[in-house]
Amino acid sequence: MTPTRMRWTSVAAAAVLLSAAAGCAAGTDAHGTNAHGTNAQATHGATAPAGQQRKAAQPMSSSAGAAAAAKRDFTLVASGDVLPHASIIRQAQADAGGNGYDFRPMLSGVKPVVSKADLAICHMETVYGKEGGPYTGYPSFKSPPQVATALAATGYDSCSTASNHTLDDGAAGLGRTLDALDKAGVRHAGSARTAAEAARPTLLKAGGATVAHLAYTYGLNGIPLPQGRPWAVNLIDENKILADARAARTAGADVVVVSLHWGSEWQTEPDARQLGLGRSLTAATTGGRPDIDLILGTHAHVPQAYEKVNGTWIIYGMGDQIAGDMINHNGAFDPRGNEGTIGRFTFAPPATPGGRWQVTKAEFLPQWFNTGTGRVTNLNAAIKAGENLTAVRDKIQQVVLSRGAAKDGLVMGE
């Protein structure tokens, strides 16, 4: 289709050798056009860039304090595809006054929500070009690396980087993207520069829990994995996902979060592949404990339902967070391509050691990218401020609740 318009606390964990990525789900694919609590870091000891403010760790000076921290609830927020089309790149250039690119203003509308969470996860759909460009939008994306700086400034701690566009600029583009995220202090999951990196689960700290972030994509738009690097991008394979989840537990994860780039573009209802895989993954247990605690879906470009399956929350699709005006498979502008949600989940510690961290509150926050102003909008906040966006919000709410999530306690947050 055609476009138109760290929190920084070390986590000690064993390096675990995970199985090589294999398998690919079928799907269609072209695109249209902290300050809070505890900190997060992957096992391989990155450090925050000089001068960058991250969510500050709370000091623990006694064993009693450490025990209290280990039992503290935490909130996790997650959002959908960051997809910088050419129009988005132009907007970032304008927001930088023509001197470079500044994506921070685009995300300022959701910063209050993201930065207040104990752990915030995004989906970085595209790869970054060389410093200075050239940068391109659809169909083969190369985004300015300043996107990573904006994600960090907004309060994101980790991004899934496995998508059908992960190899748009080959292994070099993949490497530049992870380098830029590292430099900005944002962790990542789903793609890797080395076999050793691919073998390590991304482990983060939140509220006394160690959280593993894993990520996978259904495919790569027909681009083969780089020769000799079968581990470069994680492809969806049920057995691999479960093996990785169990390995993450062995490495110390209390909570396992899986990002899946899946589903059918422009389809509001989750497809058969999503429903089947979701059921299988949430049914898997080890020693009576679920292997996966939360599934976060991206790729469809439209909001999809939330559902509690086998006691585990699945967001089938969060929709796009940043994207230009979107053209669907019928060649028409489709406003759903700029609608989405932020998921917010409160996790509480288990009653007994080794038990499951339970989701005690599940929320969705409707959001919308205003392509006219180039800004992500928290719809409830905008409506409170007097903007006439109730119809957009209500349409998103209807989709989110379409599979009965309200009966399991899902509520709309602010």
JOJOQUI-V505869 format. One record per helix or strand of 2 or more residues. SS is the DSSP state (h for helix, s for strand). FROM is the first residue (numbers start at 0). TO is the last residue. If there is no record, write none. Layout:
# JOJOQUI-V505869
ss: (SS	SS)
from: (FROM	FROM)
to: (TO	TO)
This chain:
# JOJOQUI-V505869
ss: (h	s	h	h	s	s	h	s	h	s	h	s	s	h	s	h	s	s	s	s	s	s	h	s	s	s	h	h	h	s)
from: (62	73	85	103	118	141	145	157	169	186	194	201	208	237	254	271	284	288	293	305	311	317	334	338	357	374	378	389	404	410)
to: (69	81	94	115	123	142	153	159	183	188	198	205	216	249	260	282	285	289	297	308	314	321	337	347	369	377	383	399	407	411)
